[in-house]
Amino acid sequence: QVQLQVSVPGLVKPSMPPSLTCTVSGGSITTNYYYWGWIRQPPAKGLEWVGVISYSGSTCYRPSLNIHTSISRNTSKNQFTLQLSSVTPEDTAVYYCARSNGNYRRDYDYWGQGTQVTVSS
């Protein structure tokens, strides 16, 4: 059983870019051909795909977020990390990490618990 656990950053300010880390257990993030993604849900809106890192370490981001989004991984700790820069209150959302074995823009089978990130102005 794959489990994903998200760290909890809480309240951030625009000058303090949030870094979210997802720790995976029950499976390796380097296993072919899984993708490990970040999805968020802003207040009163639907789910929004943020970006993904593949089993091989390649990354892909939502085009509108590409300039201030970075996903990296630590294979020794079986973790992957989302780094946002230049955040604004529009980045306020519940952030989830999840695993995809198909269309990584929409198809996820295992999810972390979600963590609230609130960006103050």
Secondary structure, 3 states (H helix, E strand, C coil): CCEEEECCCEEECCCCCCEEEEEEECCCCCCCCCEEEEEEECCCCCCEEEEEEECCCCEEECHHHHHHEEEEEECCCCEEEEEECCCCHHHCEEEEEEEECCCCCCCCCEECCCEEEEECC
